[in-house]
């Protein structure tokens, strides 16, 4: 029995539809001369996180910390 093989175009279309349905995409721009990307890459190589997971964690933790600060005021 031969398996059905979708064309690369059909596969890309399906993946793009899935991403649009289930994900919000955010774009982060970092100046090349800031050195921040190098620092992030060094950090995530130590933690084993992906860039995406690291950024999500950084956002969550920052929101948590900001909320704690607001409660203290």
C-alpha atoms as an extended CHARMM CRD file, in Angstrom:
* protein
*
        73  EXT
         1         1  UNK       CA              0.0000000000        0.0000000000        0.0000000000  PROA      1               0.0000000000
         2         2  UNK       CA              1.5330000000        3.2830000000       -1.0930000000  PROA      2               0.0000000000
         3         3  UNK       CA              1.4440000000        6.1470000000        1.3940000000  PROA      3               0.0000000000
         4         4  UNK       CA              0.0650000000        9.5130000000        0.3930000000  PROA      4               0.0000000000
         5         5  UNK       CA              2.8060000000       12.0720000000        0.0160000000  PROA      5               0.0000000000
         6         6  UNK       CA              1.7780000000       15.7130000000        0.0210000000  PROA      6               0.0000000000
         7         7  UNK       CA              3.6900000000       18.1370000000       -2.1340000000  PROA      7               0.0000000000
         8         8  UNK       CA              5.9960000000       20.5430000000       -0.3150000000  PROA      8               0.0000000000
         9         9  UNK       CA              3.6430000000       23.3960000000       -1.2330000000  PROA      9               0.0000000000
        10        10  UNK       CA              0.6360000000       21.5980000000        0.2670000000  PROA      10              0.0000000000
        11        11  UNK       CA              2.5820000000       20.7690000000        3.4180000000  PROA      11              0.0000000000
        12        12  UNK       CA              3.7390000000       24.3880000000        3.8230000000  PROA      12              0.0000000000
        13        13  UNK       CA              0.1860000000       25.6110000000        3.3140000000  PROA      13              0.0000000000
        14        14  UNK       CA             -1.1010000000       23.2200000000        6.0050000000  PROA      14              0.0000000000
        15        15  UNK       CA              1.6680000000       24.2000000000        8.4500000000  PROA      15              0.0000000000
        16        16  UNK       CA              1.0490000000       27.9100000000        7.8730000000  PROA      16              0.0000000000
        17        17  UNK       CA             -2.6900000000       27.4420000000        8.4360000000  PROA      17              0.0000000000
        18        18  UNK       CA             -2.0000000000       25.5610000000       11.6840000000  PROA      18              0.0000000000
        19        19  UNK       CA              0.4030000000       28.2600000000       12.9170000000  PROA      19              0.0000000000
        20        20  UNK       CA             -2.0660000000       31.0480000000       12.0960000000  PROA      20              0.0000000000
        21        21  UNK       CA             -4.8370000000       29.1750000000       13.9300000000  PROA      21              0.0000000000
        22        22  UNK       CA             -2.9950000000       28.2040000000       17.0980000000  PROA      22              0.0000000000
        23        23  UNK       CA             -0.1560000000       30.7000000000       17.5960000000  PROA      23              0.0000000000
        24        24  UNK       CA              0.3450000000       34.4130000000       18.0250000000  PROA      24              0.0000000000
        25        25  UNK       CA              3.5860000000       35.4720000000       16.3960000000  PROA      25              0.0000000000
        26        26  UNK       CA              5.6750000000       38.2350000000       17.9400000000  PROA      26              0.0000000000
        27        27  UNK       CA              8.7410000000       39.7500000000       16.3660000000  PROA      27              0.0000000000
        28        28  UNK       CA             11.7150000000       40.8280000000       18.4590000000  PROA      28              0.0000000000
        29        29  UNK       CA             14.3670000000       43.0860000000       16.9950000000  PROA      29              0.0000000000
        30        30  UNK       CA             17.7660000000       43.3190000000       18.6440000000  PROA      30              0.0000000000
        31        31  UNK       CA             20.4780000000       45.6770000000       17.4640000000  PROA      31              0.0000000000
        32        32  UNK       CA             23.4310000000       43.7370000000       16.1310000000  PROA      32              0.0000000000
        33        33  UNK       CA             25.8880000000       45.9290000000       18.0190000000  PROA      33              0.0000000000
        34        34  UNK       CA             24.1360000000       45.4340000000       21.3840000000  PROA      34              0.0000000000
        35        35  UNK       CA             25.6810000000       42.0460000000       22.1050000000  PROA      35              0.0000000000
        36        36  UNK       CA             22.3620000000       40.9010000000       23.5440000000  PROA      36              0.0000000000
        37        37  UNK       CA             21.8550000000       38.0450000000       21.0900000000  PROA      37              0.0000000000
        38        38  UNK       CA             25.2780000000       36.6400000000       21.9660000000  PROA      38              0.0000000000
        39        39  UNK       CA             24.4220000000       36.8510000000       25.6790000000  PROA      39              0.0000000000
        40        40  UNK       CA             21.0790000000       35.1330000000       25.0810000000  PROA      40              0.0000000000
        41        41  UNK       CA             22.6930000000       32.3700000000       23.0100000000  PROA      41              0.0000000000
        42        42  UNK       CA             25.3200000000       31.7670000000       25.6920000000  PROA      42              0.0000000000
        43        43  UNK       CA             22.6360000000       31.6500000000       28.3690000000  PROA      43              0.0000000000
        44        44  UNK       CA             20.3010000000       29.2770000000       26.5590000000  PROA      44              0.0000000000
        45        45  UNK       CA             23.1680000000       26.9590000000       25.6850000000  PROA      45              0.0000000000
        46        46  UNK       CA             23.7080000000       26.5780000000       29.4510000000  PROA      46              0.0000000000
        47        47  UNK       CA             20.0080000000       26.0810000000       30.2710000000  PROA      47              0.0000000000
        48        48  UNK       CA             19.2040000000       23.8990000000       27.2770000000  PROA      48              0.0000000000
        49        49  UNK       CA             16.1670000000       26.0370000000       26.4260000000  PROA      49              0.0000000000
        50        50  UNK       CA             15.1940000000       27.0580000000       22.9470000000  PROA      50              0.0000000000
        51        51  UNK       CA             15.2400000000       30.7570000000       22.1380000000  PROA      51              0.0000000000
        52        52  UNK       CA             11.4380000000       30.7070000000       22.0410000000  PROA      52              0.0000000000
        53        53  UNK       CA             11.0800000000       29.0290000000       25.4480000000  PROA      53              0.0000000000
        54        54  UNK       CA             13.6000000000       31.4270000000       26.9870000000  PROA      54              0.0000000000
        55        55  UNK       CA             11.7690000000       34.4880000000       25.6690000000  PROA      55              0.0000000000
        56        56  UNK       CA              8.4170000000       33.1260000000       26.8940000000  PROA      56              0.0000000000
        57        57  UNK       CA              9.8910000000       32.4560000000       30.3530000000  PROA      57              0.0000000000
        58        58  UNK       CA             11.4910000000       35.9040000000       30.4640000000  PROA      58              0.0000000000
        59        59  UNK       CA              8.1550000000       37.5250000000       29.6430000000  PROA      59              0.0000000000
        60        60  UNK       CA              6.2280000000       35.4560000000       32.2150000000  PROA      60              0.0000000000
        61        61  UNK       CA              8.7700000000       36.0970000000       34.9670000000  PROA      61              0.0000000000
        62        62  UNK       CA              8.8960000000       39.8280000000       34.2100000000  PROA      62              0.0000000000
        63        63  UNK       CA              5.1030000000       40.0780000000       34.3760000000  PROA      63              0.0000000000
        64        64  UNK       CA              5.0870000000       38.1510000000       37.6830000000  PROA      64              0.0000000000
        65        65  UNK       CA              7.8090000000       40.3730000000       39.1500000000  PROA      65              0.0000000000
        66        66  UNK       CA              6.0880000000       43.5620000000       37.9860000000  PROA      66              0.0000000000
        67        67  UNK       CA              2.7890000000       42.3890000000       39.5070000000  PROA      67              0.0000000000
        68        68  UNK       CA              4.5260000000       41.6510000000       42.8320000000  PROA      68              0.0000000000
        69        69  UNK       CA              6.0820000000       45.1320000000       42.8330000000  PROA      69              0.0000000000
        70        70  UNK       CA              2.6870000000       46.7510000000       42.1520000000  PROA      70              0.0000000000
        71        71  UNK       CA              1.0850000000       44.8680000000       45.0540000000  PROA      71              0.0000000000
        72        72  UNK       CA              3.7840000000       46.1510000000       47.4370000000  PROA      72              0.0000000000
        73        73  UNK       CA              3.1520000000       49.7930000000       46.4820000000  PROA      73              0.0000000000
